[in-house]
Amino acid sequence: MTPVATPFFFYFLSVLTLGSAFLVITSRNAVHSALALILALLGQAGLYLMLYAPFVAGVQIILYAGGIMVLFLFVIMLVNLERSQKEEQYSRQWLAGALAATALGVLFVAVFVKGKALFPASSVPVAESSNTQQLGQLLYGPYMFAFEIASLLLLVAIIGAVVMAKKRI
Amino acid sequence: MLPITTLHYLVVAAALFALGVVGVLTRRNVVIVLMSIELILNAVNLNLVAFSRLSPGLHGQVFAIFVITDAAAEAAVGLGILIAFFRNKETVNVDEVDLLKW
């Protein structure tokens, strides 16, 4: 299936993702930040689809936007944030933080400008119909150990979260 | 318009990363700091998936799936810590997390 209007979709999705990310870090209300983050995650799922990664896009929408962000919204509702909306929003070191991020941005631009020859323009065409099967074979084949470790990590995280949020251990 | 290469995706990922870093360093609300950390992880994921196109085999996408799993575990534990802290101090201000300050 030949791609159509690729630059339009790419620029639309990246403007959506970056604009929502900017709203995440500048909103006064934490619920607005959470909703903007959901929008950024959905835009990123669209970018994954453009990169011929449909399974990762699906996992992103179901797990990230549908699981983690719901968890964030529940905690925002638990933690009563009305008082924090009227307080000062940015910390005392905001100038140092902005300078550090600007230095990081300049570093990134320097890397991209100097190393443009290192990133090849062409890419290997992969059939997207077998993406999930290939990922499954990789996960149950070479990455079996990492898969088991990830399940152990999730078990530890569940126990840790329950212990952390309990009133009395 | 020039065709969309891998470099375009890397630039978007770098911008997302920089926005996440600014959010972590400058905001006072702990929940928004945690959300900026999620932005950073998403930038890394975009980098991984963009690079996985360039070589045969989907190793970058497998790594991205593991990063998403890690992000879920870390978000759960981080929010648990936040709830425990809020129960003690009734605030979500980062500047008030100073019990160990000398």
Contacts between the chains, C-beta under 8 A, distances in Angstrom:
chain1	res1	chain2	res2	distance
A	6	B	3	7.4
A	6	B	4	5.4
A	7	B	1	4.8
A	7	B	3	7.6
A	7	B	4	5.9
A	10	B	4	4.8
A	10	B	8	6.5
A	14	B	8	7.7
A	14	B	12	4.6
A	17	B	12	6.8
A	17	B	16	6.8
A	18	B	12	6.8
A	18	B	15	5.6
A	18	B	16	6.7
A	18	B	19	7.1
A	21	B	15	8.0
A	21	B	16	5.6
A	21	B	19	4.5
A	21	B	20	7.3
A	21	B	39	5.5
A	22	B	19	6.1
A	24	B	19	7.6
A	24	B	23	6.6
A	24	B	32	7.3
A	24	B	35	5.7
A	24	B	36	6.9
A	24	B	39	6.4
A	25	B	19	5.9
A	25	B	20	7.7
A	25	B	22	5.9
A	25	B	23	3.5
A	25	B	26	7.6
A	25	B	27	6.5
A	25	B	32	7.0
A	25	B	36	5.9
A	25	B	39	7.7
A	27	B	32	7.7
A	30	B	29	6.0
A	30	B	31	5.0
A	30	B	32	6.1
A	33	B	31	7.6
A	33	B	32	5.3
A	33	B	35	5.7
A	34	B	31	7.9
A	34	B	35	6.8
A	37	B	35	5.2
A	37	B	38	6.6
A	37	B	39	7.3
A	40	B	16	8.0
A	40	B	39	7.1
A	40	B	42	7.3
A	41	B	42	6.8
A	44	B	42	5.6
A	44	B	45	7.6
A	44	B	46	6.3
A	47	B	9	6.9
A	47	B	12	7.1
A	47	B	46	6.4
A	48	B	46	7.8
A	48	B	49	5.7
A	50	B	4	7.9
A	51	B	9	6.8
A	51	B	49	5.3
A	51	B	50	6.0
A	51	B	52	8.0
A	51	B	53	5.9
A	52	B	53	6.7
A	53	B	49	5.0
A	53	B	52	7.4
A	53	B	58	7.9
A	53	B	61	5.3
A	53	B	64	7.7
A	55	B	61	7.1
A	55	B	65	7.8
A	56	B	45	7.7
A	56	B	49	5.8
A	56	B	61	5.1
A	56	B	64	5.3
A	56	B	65	6.4
A	56	B	68	7.9
A	59	B	65	6.0
A	59	B	68	5.9
A	60	B	45	7.8
A	60	B	68	6.7
A	63	B	68	5.7
A	63	B	69	7.9
A	63	B	72	6.1
A	64	B	38	7.8
A	64	B	42	7.8
A	64	B	68	6.2
A	64	B	71	7.2
A	64	B	72	7.7
A	67	B	72	6.5
A	68	B	38	7.0
A	68	B	71	6.7
A	68	B	72	5.5
A	68	B	75	5.0
A	71	B	75	6.3
A	71	B	76	6.6
A	71	B	79	6.3
A	72	B	31	6.9
A	72	B	34	7.4
A	72	B	35	6.6
A	72	B	75	7.1
A	72	B	79	7.0
A	75	B	31	6.8
A	75	B	79	4.6
A	75	B	82	6.5
A	75	B	83	6.5
A	76	B	31	5.8
A	78	B	83	6.5
A	78	B	86	7.9
A	79	B	31	7.0
A	79	B	82	7.0
A	79	B	83	7.1
A	79	B	86	5.0
A	79	B	92	5.6
A	81	B	29	7.5
A	81	B	31	7.5
A	81	B	92	6.4
A	83	B	91	7.8
A	84	B	28	7.9
A	84	B	29	5.9
A	84	B	91	7.2
A	84	B	92	5.5
A	84	B	93	6.7
A	87	B	28	7.2
A	87	B	93	6.7
A	88	B	28	6.6
A	89	B	27	6.9
A	89	B	28	6.2
A	89	B	29	7.3
A	90	B	26	5.1
A	90	B	27	6.5
A	90	B	28	6.5
A	91	B	25	7.9
A	91	B	26	6.0
A	91	B	27	6.9
A	91	B	28	5.0
A	91	B	94	6.4
A	91	B	95	6.2
A	92	B	95	7.3
A	93	B	25	7.1
A	93	B	26	7.4
A	94	B	25	7.8
A	94	B	26	4.3
A	96	B	25	7.3
A	97	B	21	7.9
A	97	B	22	6.2
A	97	B	24	8.0
A	97	B	25	3.0
A	97	B	26	4.1
A	98	B	22	6.5
A	98	B	25	7.8
A	98	B	26	6.6
A	100	B	21	7.0
A	100	B	25	6.1
A	101	B	18	5.3
A	101	B	21	5.0
A	101	B	22	4.2
A	101	B	25	6.8
A	104	B	17	7.6
A	104	B	18	5.5
A	104	B	21	6.0
A	105	B	14	7.6
A	105	B	15	7.9
A	105	B	18	4.9
A	108	B	11	8.0
A	108	B	14	4.2
A	108	B	17	7.8
A	108	B	18	7.0
A	112	B	7	6.6
A	112	B	10	7.0
A	112	B	11	6.5
A	112	B	14	7.5
A	116	B	7	6.9
A	119	B	5	7.1
A	119	B	6	5.2
A	119	B	7	5.1
A	119	B	10	6.9
A	120	B	6	7.3
A	120	B	54	6.2
A	121	B	3	7.6
A	121	B	5	4.6
A	121	B	6	7.4
A	121	B	7	8.0
A	123	B	6	6.9
A	123	B	53	4.4
A	123	B	54	5.5
A	124	B	53	6.7
A	124	B	54	6.8
A	124	B	55	6.8
A	124	B	56	5.7
A	126	B	53	7.4
A	126	B	56	7.9
A	126	B	58	7.7
A	131	B	58	7.2
A	131	B	61	7.9
A	134	B	58	5.4
A	135	B	58	5.7
A	135	B	61	6.2
A	135	B	62	6.4
A	135	B	65	7.4
A	138	B	57	7.5
A	138	B	58	6.1
A	138	B	59	7.2
A	138	B	62	5.1
A	139	B	62	6.3
A	139	B	65	7.7
A	143	B	62	5.5
A	143	B	66	8.0
A	146	B	66	6.2
A	150	B	66	5.8
A	150	B	69	5.0
A	150	B	70	7.6
A	153	B	69	7.3
A	153	B	70	7.0
A	153	B	73	5.5
A	154	B	69	6.8
A	154	B	72	7.6
A	154	B	73	5.7
A	156	B	73	7.6
A	157	B	72	7.7
A	157	B	73	3.5
A	157	B	74	7.5
A	157	B	76	5.3
A	157	B	77	5.4
A	158	B	76	7.3
A	160	B	76	7.8
A	160	B	77	4.8
A	160	B	80	6.7
A	161	B	76	4.4
A	161	B	77	5.4
A	161	B	79	7.4
A	161	B	80	4.0
A	162	B	80	7.6
A	163	B	80	7.7
A	164	B	77	6.7
A	164	B	80	3.2
A	164	B	81	5.4
A	164	B	83	7.0
A	164	B	84	5.1
A	165	B	80	4.6
A	165	B	83	4.8
A	165	B	84	6.4
A	167	B	87	7.6
